[in-house]
Amino acid sequence: MQNLILFDSDARNHLLPLTATRPMGEMRLGILTLREKWEKRLNASVSYITQEYLQDKYPIRVEQENLIVNSGVLPTEALCTRINQIGMNEALLYKGDLIAARLDESQFEALIEDEVQELQGTELEADVPLARISRLWDFVLLNDQAIRDDYDLLTRGRKSQRISPTNKVLGAEQVFLEEGVKMECCTINATTGPVYIGRDAEVMESSALRGPIAIGPGATIKLGAKIYGPTTIGPGCKAGGEIARSILFAHSNKAHDGFLGDAVLGEWCNIGADSNNSNLKNNYSEIKLWDYVEERFVPTGQQFCGLIMGDHAKCGINTMFNTGTVVGVFANIYGAGYPRNFIPDFAWGGADAGYRTYRFEDACDTAERVMARRNIPFTELEKTILYQIYDQNRKFRSWEKK
């Protein structure tokens, strides 16, 4: 088994708030996280080069031979074949950016110390396609192909659990159910793309799924849900109402009626009942999205862009999110009217009430209770990571300066 080290590229800060609590390799796209994709395709064990405050939770492991890979790159069969051809102390580049390198222990230590490297760098051949996540809107753009690629990878040589005859299925050859899936009296259309449902997930009656769709282990799709692909509902999530072209990383809830479209939610998020997000401006113009690096709204080049929500963020019932809204880690939004298009980490309030800061200890108490419901402990290490985010991004909480 190869020792694979995924490193966060400069894109990491453009992907905040989703990367505030995790290395880039722990982001979910398609069925799997980026780490899981690399592990399966390269038969590898993964560790990380990431932010210092995350390194205790995601420690690095260095061996005599180490393959390092850019975390934001999506592994494909062709790319992995090319990476496996890299020799010791050789590097693979794309337009000058490092994609992968194979290093011995001394070369790796020199790299970490930012010392001059004597590596033989080769540009990636034009016939090897490359896809990578560098901006927040890339998630929605890349999720269709990512679901299809992961589906092919995970189902190769395997047999699906039997689909109950109470369900109406189109394109059954592109539907795969893991063991323990519960699904009765539902409609699945897989002629538009594959549908993959993970172990012990439940799809309740009258739900309608239109692929490509990925539903993670232990997830619950509520009664009468309408889900349009490409959409990923991650492990342990609860999903209901209308969802289109969206990604829920894990353990997040959008369980009630309301629309979620062209959106990305991190972990432990909760969307209140009858909440909606806009994903298209009334004048059909290009959408701008908040960027933590540039500290301004930047053009996306996209006509459709919905809600981006960091871990542990929540909103009350009937919340209305405007087109292209970015919500930070542990933000808590409520009240009438449209909230701001950028809501900083640990903000508490809404359009009518204004904002104050969510007290750090109160936020941690909430996280502990929320995670305990899924039998997942809230550790001191998690608390330390969250305090770093709380402290680093306080400059965006403008009301604290008054």
N, C-alpha and C positions, 0 to 999 in steps of 0.2 A: 504494500500500500504506500502510495506516494505521500510525502510530507508537503502539503500545500499551504502556503501562507498567502492570504488575501490581503491586499493593502488598499486603504482608503485613498482615492485620488483627490485632486483638488475639487472635483465635482461635489465632494461630500458636503461642503458648506452651502452649496446651491440647492441641496436637497433637504435642508432644514425646513420644517421641524421634524421630518420623518427620521432623519439620521441623528437627532439629538440624543436619543436613548440607545442607539445601536450602531455597530459598524455597517457599512454599506452592504456587506455580504449577508446580513440578516434581514434585508428587505425582501418582501414577497412580490413575485411577478409570475404570472401564470399559475401553475399549481404549487410550485415549490419556491422556497427562498433561493436566492442566488447561491448561497453556500451549498444547499442540498443539490442544486443542479451540478455544481463543480464536483462535489463528492461522488455523485453517481457516475458522471461521465468520465472522470479521470481515476476512479477507484482510489480516492484520496481521503486523507484525514486533514481537516482544516483548522488552522488557527489564524490570528489576525495581527496586522499592523494597523492600529487605529488610534483614536485620541487617547491621551494619557489618562483622562478620567474614566475611560471605558476599559482600560487595559486589565484591571484587576478582574473584571467579570469575563473578559474575553482575552485570556493570556496568550502570549505568543509561544510557540514551540519550535525550537531550532534544532536541526539534526545535521548529520554530515552532508547530506544532499537535500536541497530545499528548492521547491518550485514556487516562485512567487508570481501572483497574477493580480491584475487590476480588478478590484471588486466590482466596479461598475459595468464590466463587460459581461455579456450574456454568452454562456458556452453553447456552441453548436458542434455537431459532429465533425464538420470540416475544420473548425478552429481547434478543437481538441486534438485532432489528428496532427495538425501542424505544431501545436505546442509540445506534443509528445516527441517531436523530432528535434527539439531544441537540445543542444549539447551542453555540457557543464561549462559554466561561466559564459554562456551565450544569452543574448536578449532578443526579444521579438518586439518590434516597434510598429506603431501606426501613426504616420505623419509626425514622427519624432517623439510621440508619447509612448511610454513603456506599457506594453501589454502583458508580457510575461518574461521571466528569466529563470534560469536554473543556476543556482549558486551553491558553492561549498560553504562550510561554516565560517571560514575566515572572510570570504568575499561578502557574505551576508552581514557580518558584523561591521565590515567597512562601509557597506551601504547604509546601515543604520546610523553610523557616525557621520554620514554625508561626506565621506572621503572619496577621492577620485577613483573611479572604477575602470579597470582595463577589460571591459566586456566587448565582445564582438556583437555589434548590433545589426540586425537585419530587418528591413521593412517587410511588413506583412504583404504577401502577394495579393494582387488585385482580384484574383479569382476566389479568395477566401472571404466570404461576407463577414462583416463585423457590425454588431449592434451593441450599444451601451447606453446606460442611463446617466445623463449629465444634468438634466433639468427636471423639475417636478412634473411637467406635462408629458414627459417621455413615458411615464407609467401607463397612461391610457393608450398612447400611440403604439406601445410595444406589447400590450397584454394579449392581443388576439393571437399573434404568432407564438408568444410564449406559452399560452395554454395548449396550442396544437403541438408544439415541440415536446412539452412535458408529457402530454397525453401519449404520444408515440413512445417516449422513453419509458414511461411507467407501465404501459399495458403490453409491451412487447413480450410475447410468449406466455401471457397470463390469460386467465379466463374470468370474466365478470360474474359476480353473483347474479342469480336469476332475477329478472325483472318481473314483478307481479303483473298478471294479466289485467288487473284493475286499472293499470296505467295506459294511457294512449301515447304511443311512442312512434315518432317518425325518424328514420335513420338509426335504427337500433344497433347497427354495427359500429356506430360511433358513440355508444353509451357504455360506460364502465362503472360498475358499482363494487366497492370493496365489501368485505364481510361485515355483517351487522347493520347494513343500511336499511332504514325503514322508509318505505315510500308506497303509498296507495292512492289511487284515484287522482293522479296527477297527469299533466300533459308535458311531454318533452319533445322538442323539435331539434334534432341533432343534424338535420340536413344542412344547417347553416354553420355548423362547427361542433366539435366533440363536447360531450358532457361527462365530467368525471366527478364522482361522489365518493368521498372518503369514508373510512371505517367508522361505523357507529353513528353516522350522520342521520338525521331524520328530515324528510321532506313531507310536510303535512298536506292533507287533502286539498284538492283544487288548486295547488300551486302550478304555475305555468313557467317552464324553463325553455329558453331559446338560445342555443349554443352560439359560440363556445363559452362554456361555463365550467368553473372549478369550484367544488364545495368541499371544504376541508374536513378532516376527522372530527367527529363530535359536534359538528355544526348543526344548527336547527333552522330550517326554512319554515316560516310560520304559515298558517292557513291562508290560502288564496294569494300567496305572493306572486308577483309578476317580475321575472328577472330576465333581462335582455343581455346577451353577450356582446362583446367579451366582458365577462364579469368574474371576479374571484371573491368567494366568500371563504375566508381563512378558517383554520382550526378553532373550534369552540365559539364561533360567532353565531349570532342570532340575526336573521334577516327576514324582513317582511315588507309589505307595501310594494312600491314600484322601484326597481333598481335597474339602472342601465349603465353599461360601460364603466364599471367601478371596481375598486379593489379594497377589501377589508383585510388587513394583515392577519390578525388573530384576536380572539376573545373580545371583539367589539360587537356592539348591539345597534342594529337599526331594525328593530323588531316590529314596528307599528306602521300603519298607513302613512303615506307621505312619499315624496319623490327624492331619490338620490341618484344623480347622474354625473358621469365624467368626474368621479370623485375618488379620493384615496384617503382611507382612514387607517391610522396606526393601530396600536393595541390598546385595549381597555377603554375605548371610546364608547359613548352612549348618545344616541340621537333620540330626542324626546318624541312622543307621539304627535303625528300630523305635522312634523317638521318637513321643510322642503328646501332644496337648493336650486338656484338657477344655473343652467349650464350654457345659456345662449343669450346674448344681449339683444334687447329689443330692436336695435338698429343693425344687427347681424355683423357688427364690426369686430375687429381683432380684440382679443381679451388680453389684459395685462395682469400679471401675478406678482405678489410681493416676493422679493429676493432678499434673504438675510445678509448676503455679502454686499450687494450694492446698496442696500438699505433704501430701496425704492421699488415701485411697481415697474416691471420690465415687460416688454412685448413678448408674447408667446408664439406669435405666428399662427395661433389657433382660433377657430370660430367657436369651438366647444371647449369649455373648461369649467369644472364645477368647484367642489369643496375639497381642500386639503386640510387634514386634521391630525395634529400630533398626538402622541400617546396620552391617555388619561383625560383627554378633552371631552367635554359634555355640553349638551344644550338642552334647555327646557322644552316643554310642549309648544307646538305651533311656532317654532323658530323659523325665520325666513332668512336664508343665506343668499346674498347677492352673487352674481356671476364672478367666478374666480376669487373665492375667499380663502385665505390662509389663516388657520386657527392653531395657535401654539400649544405646546405641552401643558397639560393641566389647566387650560382655560375652561371657564364655566360661564356659558352664555344663556341669557334668559331675557324675557320681556318683549314688548311689542316693537314693531318697526324692524328695519334691516340693520343688523350690526355692521360694524366697520368691515372693510374688505381685508384688513389685517388685524388680527386680535393676538396680542403678544402672549408669551408663556406666562402662566399663573395669573391671567386676567380674570376678574370676576365681575359680571355685570352685563349690560346690553345697551341698545340704542337709546332707550328712554331713561334708564337709570344712571348712565355713565359707568365708569369702571373704577374698581379698586383692586388691590392686590390680594390674591388668594393666599392667606397665611400658610407658610410652608408646613408647619406642624399639622394644621387642619387638613391640608392636601394629602399628607402622608397617612393620616388617620383614615381618610376616605379610601385611599389606595389599598390599605390593609384590609378594610372591610370588603371592598369589591373583589380583590383577588382571593380572599378566603372563601368566597362563594364558589370558586372554581377549584378549591383545594390547592391553591398556589400561594406559597408564603411571600410576604413582602419583607425583604431582608434589609439589614443595615447597609449592605452593598448597594441595593437599589436606592435606598434613601440618600446615600452619598452621591450617587450619579445624579439624582434629581436635584440635589442642592447645587451641584455645579451648573446645571441648566438654569435653575432659579437665579443664581448669582451672575452668571455670564451674560444673560440676556435681559437683565433688569433695565438696561439703557433704553429698551423699546417701550417700557411702561412709563410713558410720558407723565402720567398723573403723579408719580412718585416725586417728581422734580418740583412740584408746585408748593 
